[in-house]
């Protein structure tokens, strides 16, 4: 229930202003539409009147005469001039009121979609690793965009637009009942099966539209997959297979769109022809078999009936749309519910600046949802200015413990406190598309440009990405492709480290940063870490490593086994233990 309230609260908060402002336009739009229909009926009625002077009351349809009392006699030529002017004014009012209500509801839809995306993205980015690990980021992002786009349409169609169509339809029904209730029920016999048919056609149209979008997304995904796997395709010499798969997908989409073309293009003109045919048939019937033909009544009734087709179709489409969007609503509510829990997790608390420790962990335990114990009662204290290593076999729990320190994984039990000024560097650094400089200063873009340039150059030289001032500028201006295309693995690791060091943290957490590097690149990486460490006595390094030899010059080591800290001591003591 709380999840439902949170979801509705986001929608209402984002769209309420525009929705409330659009409500007053509804009766104006409805009234102008009915006046237009009655005016069109009056114009049609003049076809059957041949006298040069006409009593206005004769033009008032059906029982409306009981509510509107006009006994003036007006020249027929004057009426032919006055009524079109009246229609133009009513059409202008309808145009303005329709534009305002549509604009406000579309804007409300955009605001709601933006708020939902913002809420979902905020929850996604601030969620712990044990939640994120269960999600596919690419699939989540695509699903998020599709779902919020559909909900944007739901807000636009399902709020004021649907209410406007309903109000107009109710106004038309009331007008028809006042004019002639008998003719109205004859119309119902025609309209009800027509509405049912329209609903079925609308469902078919929505199906073709939705499936067409899915196939387009499938083609786009295939192209992206081909681009990302181009090296593999070349290596396996699978060009012909990839080409054939893509052609098959494209041909299937072509045949599907061709199949749906008739339904999608025939619908609107087909309905207009059908409506015209029905009107002509009823007029013919009244003229042929009825002596007492009240042209005002029947012309107005038939025009109102013709006007109602559009709104019946819109309402039927809205009902179909909402019946199909239930799954999307449920999925978005669940998504927000999953990530709204983030604020309730107990994250690591910051240590005061005067604290001598950089990290304090007490009885840290982590269990998966299935009950598997990954960490069990792990406790330690790490002083500022130390170089600490977590070592152990794969699956021992060292990386999980490091991610717990970073707040990426929320422990099931225990407490963690650490210096607030820390950053984490992973073994697979993410390099953005752009220049090397843009990657390095990513987290600190608010500082003056001349300071950022000098600091970035200093890091490039320190990390031995270049060996001269002019060379460092060339490196900083170098443009990188997708995922850092243009850099070697070692250069990517050092650019990522430069980005970390640029933010000037006091504590660096390293998750097997050299796992994918050759020995030369790994040595350069550790040299840069040691240089950074020597600049400040409070700089602290915590690194996860498989190799004890790699951290032999560290101050202290913790050996993890089966989720516990099995041994601790200097690298030499640990080496003797092993």
Secondary structure in CASP SS format (residue, H / E / C, confidence):
PFRMAT SS
TARGET T0000
AUTHOR 0000-0000-0000
METHOD secondary structure of the structure
MODEL  1
X C 1.00
X H 1.00
X H 1.00
X H 1.00
X H 1.00
X H 1.00
X H 1.00
X H 1.00
X H 1.00
X H 1.00
X H 1.00
X H 1.00
X H 1.00
X H 1.00
X H 1.00
X H 1.00
X H 1.00
X H 1.00
X H 1.00
X H 1.00
X H 1.00
X H 1.00
X H 1.00
X H 1.00
X H 1.00
X H 1.00
X H 1.00
X H 1.00
X H 1.00
X H 1.00
X H 1.00
X H 1.00
X H 1.00
X H 1.00
X H 1.00
X H 1.00
X H 1.00
X H 1.00
X H 1.00
X H 1.00
X H 1.00
X H 1.00
X H 1.00
X H 1.00
X H 1.00
X H 1.00
X H 1.00
X H 1.00
X C 1.00
X C 1.00
X C 1.00
X C 1.00
X E 1.00
X E 1.00
X E 1.00
X H 1.00
X H 1.00
X H 1.00
X H 1.00
X C 1.00
X C 1.00
X H 1.00
X H 1.00
X H 1.00
X H 1.00
X H 1.00
X C 1.00
X C 1.00
X C 1.00
X C 1.00
X C 1.00
X C 1.00
X E 1.00
X E 1.00
X E 1.00
X H 1.00
X H 1.00
X H 1.00
X H 1.00
X H 1.00
X H 1.00
X H 1.00
X H 1.00
X H 1.00
X H 1.00
X H 1.00
X H 1.00
X H 1.00
X H 1.00
X H 1.00
X H 1.00
X H 1.00
X H 1.00
X H 1.00
X H 1.00
X H 1.00
X H 1.00
X H 1.00
X H 1.00
X H 1.00
X H 1.00
X H 1.00
X H 1.00
X H 1.00
X H 1.00
X H 1.00
X H 1.00
X H 1.00
X H 1.00
X H 1.00
X H 1.00
X H 1.00
X H 1.00
X H 1.00
X H 1.00
X H 1.00
X H 1.00
X H 1.00
X H 1.00
X H 1.00
X H 1.00
X H 1.00
X H 1.00
X H 1.00
X H 1.00
X C 1.00
X C 1.00
X C 1.00
X H 1.00
X H 1.00
X H 1.00
X H 1.00
X C 1.00
X C 1.00
X C 1.00
X C 1.00
X H 1.00
X H 1.00
X H 1.00
X H 1.00
X H 1.00
X H 1.00
X H 1.00
X H 1.00
X H 1.00
X H 1.00
X H 1.00
X H 1.00
X H 1.00
X H 1.00
X H 1.00
X H 1.00
X H 1.00
X H 1.00
X H 1.00
X H 1.00
X H 1.00
X H 1.00
X H 1.00
X H 1.00
X H 1.00
X H 1.00
X H 1.00
X H 1.00
X H 1.00
X H 1.00
X H 1.00
X H 1.00
X H 1.00
X H 1.00
X H 1.00
X H 1.00
X H 1.00
X H 1.00
X H 1.00
X H 1.00
X H 1.00
X H 1.00
X H 1.00
X C 1.00
X H 1.00
X H 1.00
X H 1.00
X H 1.00
X H 1.00
X H 1.00
X H 1.00
X H 1.00
X H 1.00
X H 1.00
X H 1.00
X H 1.00
X H 1.00
X H 1.00
X H 1.00
X H 1.00
X H 1.00
X H 1.00
X H 1.00
X H 1.00
X H 1.00
X H 1.00
X H 1.00
X H 1.00
X H 1.00
X H 1.00
X H 1.00
X H 1.00
X H 1.00
X H 1.00
X H 1.00
X H 1.00
X H 1.00
X H 1.00
X H 1.00
X H 1.00
X H 1.00
X H 1.00
X H 1.00
X H 1.00
X H 1.00
X H 1.00
X H 1.00
X H 1.00
X H 1.00
X H 1.00
X H 1.00
X H 1.00
X C 1.00
X H 1.00
X H 1.00
X H 1.00
X H 1.00
X H 1.00
X H 1.00
X H 1.00
X C 1.00
X C 1.00
X H 1.00
X H 1.00
X H 1.00
X H 1.00
X H 1.00
X H 1.00
X H 1.00
X H 1.00
X H 1.00
X H 1.00
X H 1.00
X H 1.00
X H 1.00
X H 1.00
X H 1.00
X H 1.00
X H 1.00
X H 1.00
X H 1.00
X H 1.00
X H 1.00
X H 1.00
X H 1.00
X H 1.00
X H 1.00
X H 1.00
X H 1.00
X H 1.00
X H 1.00
X H 1.00
X H 1.00
X H 1.00
X H 1.00
X H 1.00
X H 1.00
X H 1.00
X H 1.00
X H 1.00
X H 1.00
X H 1.00
X H 1.00
X H 1.00
X H 1.00
X H 1.00
X H 1.00
X H 1.00
X H 1.00
X H 1.00
X H 1.00
X H 1.00
X H 1.00
X C 1.00
X C 1.00
X C 1.00
X C 1.00
X C 1.00
X H 1.00
X H 1.00
X H 1.00
X H 1.00
X H 1.00
X H 1.00
X H 1.00
X H 1.00
X H 1.00
X H 1.00
X H 1.00
X H 1.00
X H 1.00
X H 1.00
X H 1.00
X H 1.00
X H 1.00
X H 1.00
X H 1.00
X H 1.00
X H 1.00
X H 1.00
X H 1.00
X H 1.00
X H 1.00
X H 1.00
X H 1.00
X H 1.00
X H 1.00
X H 1.00
X C 1.00
X H 1.00
X H 1.00
X H 1.00
X H 1.00
X H 1.00
X H 1.00
X H 1.00
X H 1.00
X H 1.00
X H 1.00
X H 1.00
X H 1.00
X H 1.00
X H 1.00
X H 1.00
X H 1.00
X H 1.00
X H 1.00
X H 1.00
X C 1.00
X C 1.00
X C 1.00
X C 1.00
X E 1.00
X E 1.00
X E 1.00
X C 1.00
X C 1.00
X C 1.00
X C 1.00
X C 1.00
X E 1.00
X E 1.00
X E 1.00
X E 1.00
X E 1.00
X E 1.00
X E 1.00
X E 1.00
X E 1.00
X E 1.00
X E 1.00
X C 1.00
X C 1.00
X C 1.00
X C 1.00
X C 1.00
X E 1.00
X E 1.00
X E 1.00
X E 1.00
X E 1.00
X E 1.00
X E 1.00
X E 1.00
X E 1.00
X E 1.00
X E 1.00
X C 1.00
X C 1.00
X C 1.00
X E 1.00
X E 1.00
X E 1.00
X E 1.00
X E 1.00
X E 1.00
X C 1.00
X C 1.00
X C 1.00
X C 1.00
X C 1.00
X H 1.00
X H 1.00
X H 1.00
X H 1.00
X H 1.00
X H 1.00
X H 1.00
X H 1.00
X H 1.00
X C 1.00
X C 1.00
X C 1.00
X C 1.00
X C 1.00
X C 1.00
X E 1.00
X E 1.00
X E 1.00
X E 1.00
X E 1.00
X E 1.00
X E 1.00
X C 1.00
X C 1.00
X E 1.00
X E 1.00
X E 1.00
X E 1.00
X C 1.00
X C 1.00
X C 1.00
X C 1.00
X C 1.00
X C 1.00
X C 1.00
X C 1.00
X E 1.00
X E 1.00
X H 1.00
X H 1.00
X H 1.00
X H 1.00
X H 1.00
X C 1.00
X C 1.00
X C 1.00
X C 1.00
X C 1.00
X C 1.00
X C 1.00
X C 1.00
X H 1.00
X H 1.00
X H 1.00
X H 1.00
X H 1.00
X H 1.00
X H 1.00
X H 1.00
X H 1.00
X H 1.00
X H 1.00
X H 1.00
X H 1.00
X H 1.00
X C 1.00
X C 1.00
X C 1.00
X C 1.00
X C 1.00
X C 1.00
X H 1.00
X H 1.00
X H 1.00
X H 1.00
X H 1.00
X H 1.00
X H 1.00
X H 1.00
X H 1.00
X C 1.00
X E 1.00
X E 1.00
X C 1.00
X H 1.00
X H 1.00
X H 1.00
X C 1.00
X C 1.00
X C 1.00
X C 1.00
X H 1.00
X H 1.00
X H 1.00
X H 1.00
X H 1.00
X H 1.00
X H 1.00
X H 1.00
X H 1.00
X H 1.00
X H 1.00
X H 1.00
X H 1.00
X H 1.00
X C 1.00
X C 1.00
X C 1.00
X C 1.00
X E 1.00
X E 1.00
X E 1.00
X E 1.00
X E 1.00
X C 1.00
X C 1.00
X C 1.00
X C 1.00
X C 1.00
X C 1.00
X C 1.00
X H 1.00
X H 1.00
X H 1.00
X H 1.00
X H 1.00
X H 1.00
X H 1.00
X H 1.00
X H 1.00
X H 1.00
X H 1.00
X H 1.00
X H 1.00
X H 1.00
X H 1.00
X H 1.00
X C 1.00
X C 1.00
X C 1.00
X C 1.00
X C 1.00
X E 1.00
X E 1.00
X E 1.00
X E 1.00
X E 1.00
X E 1.00
X C 1.00
X C 1.00
X C 1.00
X H 1.00
X H 1.00
X H 1.00
X C 1.00
X C 1.00
X C 1.00
X C 1.00
X E 1.00
X E 1.00
X E 1.00
X E 1.00
X E 1.00
X E 1.00
X C 1.00
X C 1.00
X E 1.00
X E 1.00
X E 1.00
X E 1.00
X E 1.00
X E 1.00
X C 1.00
X H 1.00
X H 1.00
X H 1.00
X H 1.00
X H 1.00
X H 1.00
X H 1.00
X C 1.00
END
